[in-house]
Amino acid sequence: MMKLLKREKNPATLPSRYDVVIEAVRYNEDGSLKTARIYERRGPTWSDRLLISRQELLERLKKGQKVVIGARKPYLASTFEVVANVQLTSVNGREVLTTTAEQSAQDCLPQAPLF
């Protein structure tokens, strides 16, 4: 029997590779992250959209969870298009969320759209 549709697996979109997907963000006036709209991995599937604070996101990163920026692919349930990894760095004793290797004094997630 011949398969009509081939589905190639892309390692970057497999759910076992990351724990949280940031879909959009909101910043404070000082440039720090205020709120993130995320999806959270729950076993073999993903949650609905959740809103979490900067502090909750920092706690998840400190626990060792892998956080990425991406978007859910329409009509493909647990499949995401990932665009960047989120890292926690320290600049002058302050914790900063970033997706680049450059040092920044404030949170810098340019790949995440604003909401």
N, C-alpha and C positions, 0 to 999 in steps of 0.2 A: 504494500500500500504506500503510495507516494504522499508526502506531506505537501499541502498546498501553500502554507505560509511557514517560512523559516523564521525562527525567533532567535537571534543571536544575543547571548548574554554579554553585557558590558560590565566589567568588574567595578566600575565607578558607580553603578546604579544598584548594586546588590544591597539589600537591607542590612546584612550582617556587617557591613563595613563602617557604619556610623550609627549613632544613637539618637541624634537630634538634627533636624533640618530646619534652619531658619528661613522663613519665607519672606518676611518683611520686618522692618525695624522702625522705631520712633526714638528721636534723640531729645535730650534736655537742651536748654539754652546754652549751657556750658560745653556742649559737644559730647557729653557722655550718653551712653545708651540708656534710654528710659524703659522701653518695653520692646519685646521681640515677639513676633507671631511665629509659632513653631509647630512642627509635627514631631511627635515623640514615638520612638520604636517601642512596641509592646509585644514582645515575642515575635511571631512570624508576620505581624501586621503593624499598622501605624494608627496613631490616635487621630481624632479630628483636630482642627486648629485649636491651639492653646495660646493664651497670652501669658508671658512670664516676665518678671522684672529682671533688671540687670543683675541683682544679687543672686537670684535663682539660677541664672545662666552661669555666673561665676562659680557657684557651688557645683554645678554639673561638670564644668571643666576641671575643677579641682578634684572631683571624684574619679576623673580619668575617662569620662564619657567623650566620645568623638563628636564634635559639632561641625556641621557644614552649612553652607548657604546654597540653597537650591529651590526648585519649584516642582510641585507634583505634576506629572504628565497627565493630561486629560484622558479620561476613560481607561487609565491603566493602574488604578487602585494604589498599590504599594510601590510604584515606580517613580523615581525622582530624577530630575536632571540636575546634577551637582555642578556648581561653578567655582566654589572655593572652600578651603578648610579654615576654620576659625581657631586662632591661637590666643593664649593668654600670656602676655608679656608683662614685665615690670619696668617702668620708666620712672626714675627718681623716687622709688619706693611706692609708686602708685600702680595698681593693676590696670592694664589696658587691653581691650579686645581688638584684635587686628587680623587681617587676612594677608598682609604683606610682611616682608622681612624688614622693612624700614621702621625705624624708631619713630613713634608718634606720641605726643603728649596727651592725646585724647583718643577715644574709641574710633576706629576707622574700619568700617565694613562697607566699602563702596559698591560691592556687587549686590547688596541687599537693597531692594526698593523701599521707599518710605511709605508708611500708611498713616 
